[in-house]
Amino acid sequence: MDAEVTKSKLLGFGFELLENVDPNPENFVCAGIVHSKAVQVGVLLRLEPNMPAQCID
């Protein structure tokens, strides 16, 4: 999956991308707040793509 597509999907979920946080530039680090009826929860996300597992058609 292209990095720009991944970024747009993460932004679509309401996360804020945090640049230059992880030493590996291929990883995505995000922060956000999940709102429910009862509580708000802060979320930190680290997405580490597994490039060798991608299937190429």
C-alpha positions in Angstrom: 0.0 0.0 0.0 1.2 3.4 -0.8 2.3 5.7 2.1 0.0 8.5 1.0 -3.0 6.1 0.9 -2.1 4.9 4.4 -1.8 8.5 5.6 -5.2 9.5 4.2 -6.9 6.5 5.8 -5.4 7.3 9.2 -6.5 10.9 8.9 -9.9 9.7 7.9 -10.2 7.9 11.2 -9.6 11.2 12.9 -6.0 10.6 14.0 -3.3 13.3 13.8 -0.1 12.2 12.2 3.1 12.8 14.3 6.1 13.2 12.0 9.6 12.4 13.0 8.7 10.5 16.2 9.7 7.0 15.3 13.3 6.4 14.2 12.1 4.3 11.3 10.6 6.7 8.7 8.4 3.9 7.2 6.4 3.7 10.5 3.4 5.8 11.2 2.8 7.4 14.6 -0.6 9.0 15.4 -2.5 10.4 18.3 -6.2 11.0 18.7 -9.2 10.9 21.1 -11.9 8.3 20.9 -15.3 9.7 22.0 -18.0 7.4 23.3 -21.3 8.1 25.2 -19.6 7.5 28.5 -16.0 8.4 28.2 -13.2 10.0 26.1 -10.0 8.0 25.7 -6.7 9.3 24.4 -5.1 7.0 21.8 -1.6 6.6 20.6 -1.1 4.5 17.5 2.1 3.1 16.0 1.6 1.4 12.6 4.6 -0.6 11.4 3.9 -1.8 7.8 5.0 -5.3 7.0 6.3 -4.7 3.5 7.5 -8.3 2.7 4.0 -9.6 3.4 2.4 -7.6 0.6 1.1 -9.5 -2.3 1.9 -8.3 -5.8 -0.5 -9.3 -8.5 
